[in-house]
Amino acid sequence: MQVTCSGMMNHQYHAELSALASIGVKDIPPIPQQKKTNNESGWLLIDHVRPLGSRSDKCIEIYNARCGMTELNSQAEEEIIEHLRNLSHFIPIKNPNFEWVPESSPLLITSIYFHQLTETLEESDSYVLLNGIQFTGFNFKYIHPRYPVIKNDGDYYKLIGLCMIKGADDFMNDITLEEQMFEIH
């Protein structure tokens, strides 16, 4: 199958690997211990990024510390590092500047989830998030759009699943990428 659309990829990904490898627990600030108001249920760890083709920085969720969580355990820390590495396949993440904001923050915060992939994103491979193809309204569970993720497999691409983007309209509103033809087997 051949599709022509825009796709998000980080051409600098392999050059940024060493910088990402140095990101660790020491770079993640502790969860704030301030009392929250009644309408705040948790904290979001965010970073400000500039996707390729965008004219402005975007706030992107790195981790959601649910209500009652007061500190990050080792599993949460590993999830944060893994999510950063996954995001970096599509968005340049050079010098993360993490901050915690209340879940009810008025900031336009985008969340990207990779839960519907058939394989793990590997550091040695290159991927494209086809932001020119949007799936919406499957059923009541899917209120946020899904986008295909494809993996470069030699002369063609292989579909490896969908990613969900919460806040996609705000995230994609100023991203201008040239359309390309992708041959998917």
Contacts in CASP RR format, 6 or more apart in sequence:
PFRMAT RR
TARGET T0000
AUTHOR 0000-0000-0000
METHOD contacts of the structure
MODEL  1
MQVTCSGMMNHQYHAELSALASIGVKDIPPIPQQKKTNNESGWLLIDHVR
PLGSRSDKCIEIYNARCGMTELNSQAEEEIIEHLRNLSHFIPIKNPNFEW
VPESSPLLITSIYFHQLTETLEESDSYVLLNGIQFTGFNFKYIHPRYPVI
KNDGDYYKLIGLCMIKGADDFMNDITLEEQMFEIH
1 183 0 8 1.000
1 184 0 8 1.000
1 185 0 8 1.000
2 181 0 8 1.000
2 182 0 8 1.000
2 183 0 8 1.000
2 184 0 8 1.000
3 130 0 8 1.000
3 133 0 8 1.000
3 181 0 8 1.000
3 182 0 8 1.000
3 184 0 8 1.000
4 179 0 8 1.000
4 180 0 8 1.000
4 181 0 8 1.000
4 182 0 8 1.000
5 130 0 8 1.000
5 131 0 8 1.000
5 132 0 8 1.000
5 133 0 8 1.000
5 179 0 8 1.000
5 180 0 8 1.000
5 182 0 8 1.000
6 130 0 8 1.000
6 131 0 8 1.000
6 132 0 8 1.000
6 175 0 8 1.000
6 177 0 8 1.000
6 178 0 8 1.000
6 179 0 8 1.000
6 180 0 8 1.000
7 128 0 8 1.000
7 129 0 8 1.000
7 130 0 8 1.000
7 131 0 8 1.000
7 132 0 8 1.000
7 177 0 8 1.000
7 180 0 8 1.000
8 51 0 8 1.000
8 52 0 8 1.000
8 90 0 8 1.000
8 91 0 8 1.000
8 128 0 8 1.000
8 129 0 8 1.000
8 131 0 8 1.000
8 175 0 8 1.000
8 177 0 8 1.000
9 52 0 8 1.000
9 89 0 8 1.000
9 90 0 8 1.000
9 126 0 8 1.000
9 127 0 8 1.000
9 128 0 8 1.000
9 129 0 8 1.000
10 16 0 8 1.000
10 52 0 8 1.000
10 88 0 8 1.000
10 89 0 8 1.000
10 90 0 8 1.000
10 91 0 8 1.000
10 92 0 8 1.000
11 52 0 8 1.000
12 92 0 8 1.000
13 88 0 8 1.000
13 89 0 8 1.000
13 126 0 8 1.000
16 88 0 8 1.000
16 92 0 8 1.000
16 93 0 8 1.000
16 94 0 8 1.000
17 123 0 8 1.000
19 94 0 8 1.000
19 95 0 8 1.000
20 84 0 8 1.000
20 85 0 8 1.000
20 88 0 8 1.000
20 93 0 8 1.000
23 81 0 8 1.000
23 84 0 8 1.000
23 96 0 8 1.000
24 77 0 8 1.000
24 81 0 8 1.000
25 72 0 8 1.000
25 77 0 8 1.000
27 96 0 8 1.000
27 98 0 8 1.000
28 45 0 8 1.000
28 72 0 8 1.000
28 77 0 8 1.000
28 80 0 8 1.000
28 98 0 8 1.000
29 45 0 8 1.000
29 98 0 8 1.000
29 99 0 8 1.000
29 100 0 8 1.000
30 71 0 8 1.000
30 72 0 8 1.000
31 43 0 8 1.000
31 65 0 8 1.000
31 69 0 8 1.000
31 70 0 8 1.000
31 71 0 8 1.000
31 72 0 8 1.000
31 100 0 8 1.000
32 43 0 8 1.000
32 100 0 8 1.000
33 70 0 8 1.000
36 42 0 8 1.000
36 102 0 8 1.000
39 104 0 8 1.000
40 102 0 8 1.000
40 103 0 8 1.000
40 104 0 8 1.000
41 66 0 8 1.000
41 67 0 8 1.000
41 103 0 8 1.000
41 104 0 8 1.000
42 64 0 8 1.000
42 65 0 8 1.000
42 66 0 8 1.000
42 67 0 8 1.000
42 68 0 8 1.000
42 69 0 8 1.000
42 102 0 8 1.000
42 103 0 8 1.000
43 64 0 8 1.000
43 65 0 8 1.000
43 69 0 8 1.000
43 100 0 8 1.000
43 101 0 8 1.000
43 102 0 8 1.000
43 103 0 8 1.000
44 61 0 8 1.000
44 62 0 8 1.000
44 63 0 8 1.000
44 64 0 8 1.000
44 65 0 8 1.000
44 100 0 8 1.000
44 101 0 8 1.000
44 102 0 8 1.000
44 103 0 8 1.000
44 105 0 8 1.000
44 109 0 8 1.000
45 61 0 8 1.000
45 62 0 8 1.000
45 63 0 8 1.000
45 64 0 8 1.000
45 65 0 8 1.000
45 80 0 8 1.000
45 98 0 8 1.000
45 99 0 8 1.000
45 100 0 8 1.000
46 59 0 8 1.000
46 60 0 8 1.000
46 61 0 8 1.000
46 62 0 8 1.000
46 98 0 8 1.000
46 99 0 8 1.000
46 100 0 8 1.000
46 101 0 8 1.000
46 107 0 8 1.000
46 109 0 8 1.000
47 59 0 8 1.000
47 60 0 8 1.000
47 62 0 8 1.000
47 93 0 8 1.000
47 96 0 8 1.000
47 97 0 8 1.000
47 98 0 8 1.000
47 99 0 8 1.000
48 57 0 8 1.000
48 58 0 8 1.000
48 59 0 8 1.000
48 60 0 8 1.000
48 97 0 8 1.000
49 57 0 8 1.000
49 58 0 8 1.000
49 60 0 8 1.000
49 87 0 8 1.000
49 91 0 8 1.000
49 92 0 8 1.000
49 93 0 8 1.000
50 56 0 8 1.000
50 57 0 8 1.000
50 58 0 8 1.000
50 92 0 8 1.000
51 58 0 8 1.000
51 90 0 8 1.000
51 91 0 8 1.000
51 92 0 8 1.000
51 171 0 8 1.000
51 175 0 8 1.000
52 91 0 8 1.000
52 92 0 8 1.000
52 175 0 8 1.000
52 177 0 8 1.000
53 175 0 8 1.000
53 176 0 8 1.000
53 177 0 8 1.000
54 174 0 8 1.000
54 175 0 8 1.000
55 174 0 8 1.000
56 174 0 8 1.000
58 108 0 8 1.000
58 110 0 8 1.000
58 170 0 8 1.000
58 171 0 8 1.000
59 107 0 8 1.000
59 108 0 8 1.000
59 109 0 8 1.000
59 110 0 8 1.000
60 87 0 8 1.000
60 91 0 8 1.000
60 109 0 8 1.000
60 110 0 8 1.000
60 111 0 8 1.000
60 112 0 8 1.000
60 171 0 8 1.000
61 109 0 8 1.000
61 110 0 8 1.000
61 111 0 8 1.000
61 112 0 8 1.000
61 166 0 8 1.000
62 80 0 8 1.000
62 83 0 8 1.000
62 84 0 8 1.000
62 87 0 8 1.000
62 96 0 8 1.000
62 98 0 8 1.000
63 72 0 8 1.000
63 76 0 8 1.000
63 79 0 8 1.000
63 80 0 8 1.000
63 83 0 8 1.000
64 103 0 8 1.000
64 111 0 8 1.000
65 72 0 8 1.000
65 76 0 8 1.000
65 100 0 8 1.000
69 76 0 8 1.000
72 80 0 8 1.000
83 114 0 8 1.000
84 93 0 8 1.000
84 96 0 8 1.000
85 121 0 8 1.000
85 123 0 8 1.000
86 114 0 8 1.000
86 121 0 8 1.000
87 93 0 8 1.000
87 112 0 8 1.000
89 121 0 8 1.000
89 126 0 8 1.000
89 127 0 8 1.000
90 112 0 8 1.000
90 127 0 8 1.000
90 128 0 8 1.000
90 129 0 8 1.000
101 107 0 8 1.000
101 109 0 8 1.000
108 167 0 8 1.000
108 170 0 8 1.000
109 167 0 8 1.000
110 165 0 8 1.000
110 166 0 8 1.000
110 167 0 8 1.000
110 168 0 8 1.000
110 170 0 8 1.000
110 171 0 8 1.000
111 164 0 8 1.000
111 165 0 8 1.000
111 166 0 8 1.000
111 167 0 8 1.000
112 163 0 8 1.000
112 164 0 8 1.000
112 165 0 8 1.000
112 166 0 8 1.000
113 163 0 8 1.000
113 164 0 8 1.000
113 165 0 8 1.000
113 166 0 8 1.000
114 121 0 8 1.000
114 149 0 8 1.000
114 163 0 8 1.000
115 164 0 8 1.000
116 146 0 8 1.000
116 161 0 8 1.000
116 162 0 8 1.000
116 163 0 8 1.000
116 164 0 8 1.000
117 149 0 8 1.000
117 160 0 8 1.000
117 161 0 8 1.000
117 162 0 8 1.000
117 163 0 8 1.000
118 160 0 8 1.000
118 161 0 8 1.000
119 151 0 8 1.000
119 160 0 8 1.000
121 127 0 8 1.000
125 151 0 8 1.000
125 152 0 8 1.000
126 151 0 8 1.000
126 152 0 8 1.000
127 149 0 8 1.000
127 150 0 8 1.000
127 151 0 8 1.000
127 152 0 8 1.000
127 160 0 8 1.000
128 149 0 8 1.000
128 150 0 8 1.000
128 152 0 8 1.000
128 157 0 8 1.000
128 182 0 8 1.000
129 147 0 8 1.000
129 148 0 8 1.000
129 149 0 8 1.000
129 163 0 8 1.000
130 147 0 8 1.000
130 148 0 8 1.000
130 149 0 8 1.000
130 150 0 8 1.000
130 182 0 8 1.000
131 147 0 8 1.000
131 172 0 8 1.000
131 175 0 8 1.000
131 177 0 8 1.000
132 147 0 8 1.000
133 147 0 8 1.000
133 148 0 8 1.000
134 145 0 8 1.000
134 146 0 8 1.000
134 147 0 8 1.000
134 168 0 8 1.000
135 142 0 8 1.000
135 145 0 8 1.000
135 146 0 8 1.000
135 147 0 8 1.000
135 148 0 8 1.000
135 162 0 8 1.000
136 142 0 8 1.000
136 145 0 8 1.000
136 146 0 8 1.000
137 143 0 8 1.000
138 146 0 8 1.000
142 164 0 8 1.000
144 164 0 8 1.000
144 165 0 8 1.000
144 166 0 8 1.000
144 167 0 8 1.000
144 168 0 8 1.000
145 164 0 8 1.000
145 165 0 8 1.000
145 168 0 8 1.000
146 162 0 8 1.000
146 163 0 8 1.000
146 164 0 8 1.000
146 165 0 8 1.000
147 162 0 8 1.000
147 163 0 8 1.000
147 165 0 8 1.000
147 168 0 8 1.000
148 159 0 8 1.000
148 161 0 8 1.000
148 162 0 8 1.000
149 159 0 8 1.000
149 160 0 8 1.000
149 161 0 8 1.000
149 162 0 8 1.000
149 163 0 8 1.000
150 157 0 8 1.000
150 158 0 8 1.000
150 159 0 8 1.000
150 160 0 8 1.000
150 182 0 8 1.000
150 184 0 8 1.000
151 157 0 8 1.000
151 158 0 8 1.000
151 160 0 8 1.000
153 185 0 8 1.000
155 183 0 8 1.000
156 183 0 8 1.000
156 184 0 8 1.000
156 185 0 8 1.000
157 182 0 8 1.000
157 183 0 8 1.000
157 184 0 8 1.000
157 185 0 8 1.000
158 184 0 8 1.000
158 185 0 8 1.000
159 184 0 8 1.000
165 171 0 8 1.000
165 172 0 8 1.000
END
